[in-house]
């Protein structure tokens, strides 16, 4: 099936949807940007043939939460968004061809509206070479779609008072999510704020790389018999956290975790995951290099969810109890090696850590931060930012601690610490540079 040079949704020129159906027998990379998005058909046409897709859309009265959900849950798609009504780009690049024109990713835009889009080829059209860079500029400015943002967008889109006018909708949506606009049209400045840049990078690190990698490992592990009896009946994230930490400690000691070959193909990663799952299932020592057995791990997570996520319970805790529940996070426990011996050489490392943590943080400040992180409103990544770099920052409780605690408290968000990230690297994922500060 040949591609046409023009698509205007007529029989003489072909229908825009057919560009996605016909482009390449084995497309590798799709870069799609459109303000209006109501159907995943063009995306499915690419991903069903193995294509990895990056999608930029705009929150608008037209873009539907159902289409966003479909793209968001497709493991081969990454989604970013703008809220600014001036984002009008319709650009579709698949490997070495591009379609530029007026058609949105809507059923009418792809099939019935009288659109006009022009095909550009890398091997014949000089203008093609500028298009991937233009897409990258937009991609770098756009914000990452995650579960929290999608939930808020869904609430806004389904609200009875939702305006249909685009400019009015832009003001309306900012009651639910923060503004996201291309740099060239940010009023008053061409520079993004330091906070927004950090939050964008934070979302990209966790929501576009680490969360999908973690979910891929869990799915592949389950397909290969993952699940020891001592963890049966409990949240599988608990065993997965221990499995990744155990990998780092027992299979990737020293620099071994970073010396294994990176694997770009999911099938290759699945084979490596299956290999280590077999070892995990047969080992007699899942606690090697750690201090918590399965029952302790399960109890620790239960305490976090019962006492730290519940604001009423949290407010009643003594500092000692609060500290004990926080040590259910391995990232916090790893700070034992930083606890000063000047506090008392005759004291245990755990007691020195408690004294050090209490010396540098009041009970009120710890309660305030934990309550905000686990029970606050709005986007979880933005709350995490405030707990790592902002007004809710605690001494001795950095990014790795914050993100692990957030993960244990939120069943929809996997917990991450430096051990689990190193475990992912051992399994072939390119995440070495994402190891966080403690």
Secondary structure as GFF3:
##gff-version 3
##sequence-region A 1 438
A	DSSP	beta_strand	6	7	.	.	.	ID=ss1
A	DSSP	alpha_helix	16	22	.	.	.	ID=ss2
A	DSSP	beta_strand	29	33	.	.	.	ID=ss3
A	DSSP	alpha_helix	41	47	.	.	.	ID=ss4
A	DSSP	beta_strand	52	58	.	.	.	ID=ss5
A	DSSP	alpha_helix	65	72	.	.	.	ID=ss6
A	DSSP	beta_strand	77	82	.	.	.	ID=ss7
A	DSSP	beta_strand	91	94	.	.	.	ID=ss8
A	DSSP	beta_strand	97	101	.	.	.	ID=ss9
A	DSSP	alpha_helix	107	107	.	.	.	ID=ss10
A	DSSP	pi_helix	108	112	.	.	.	ID=ss11
A	DSSP	beta_strand	117	121	.	.	.	ID=ss12
A	DSSP	alpha_helix	128	141	.	.	.	ID=ss13
A	DSSP	beta_strand	143	144	.	.	.	ID=ss14
A	DSSP	alpha_helix	147	158	.	.	.	ID=ss15
A	DSSP	alpha_helix	166	173	.	.	.	ID=ss16
A	DSSP	three_ten_helix	183	185	.	.	.	ID=ss17
A	DSSP	alpha_helix	194	203	.	.	.	ID=ss18
A	DSSP	pi_helix	204	210	.	.	.	ID=ss19
A	DSSP	alpha_helix	211	223	.	.	.	ID=ss20
A	DSSP	three_ten_helix	229	231	.	.	.	ID=ss21
A	DSSP	alpha_helix	236	246	.	.	.	ID=ss22
A	DSSP	pi_helix	247	251	.	.	.	ID=ss23
A	DSSP	alpha_helix	256	259	.	.	.	ID=ss24
A	DSSP	alpha_helix	266	282	.	.	.	ID=ss25
A	DSSP	alpha_helix	294	303	.	.	.	ID=ss26
A	DSSP	pi_helix	304	308	.	.	.	ID=ss27
A	DSSP	alpha_helix	311	315	.	.	.	ID=ss28
A	DSSP	alpha_helix	319	326	.	.	.	ID=ss29
A	DSSP	alpha_helix	330	333	.	.	.	ID=ss30
A	DSSP	three_ten_helix	334	338	.	.	.	ID=ss31
A	DSSP	three_ten_helix	341	343	.	.	.	ID=ss32
A	DSSP	alpha_helix	349	360	.	.	.	ID=ss33
A	DSSP	alpha_helix	363	375	.	.	.	ID=ss34
A	DSSP	alpha_helix	380	388	.	.	.	ID=ss35
A	DSSP	alpha_helix	399	409	.	.	.	ID=ss36
A	DSSP	alpha_helix	418	426	.	.	.	ID=ss37
A	DSSP	three_ten_helix	432	434	.	.	.	ID=ss38
###
